[in-house]
């Protein structure tokens, strides 16, 4: 998988996690532990995207 394709796959995962987080927040009583884990996963993906994009620019 090329770096561009990998970045695109990560962007899609990031967007999917964003939707899952929004759905959880919309619940009457969101699971805070689940939200914390989802947000950490989302951040790790964002960091991976940033690292890969920096590599593409150089």
Secondary structure, DSSP 4 states (H G I P E B T S, - for coil): --HHHHHHHHHHHHHHHHHHHHHHHHSTT--HHHHHHHHHHHHHHHHHHHHHHHHHH-
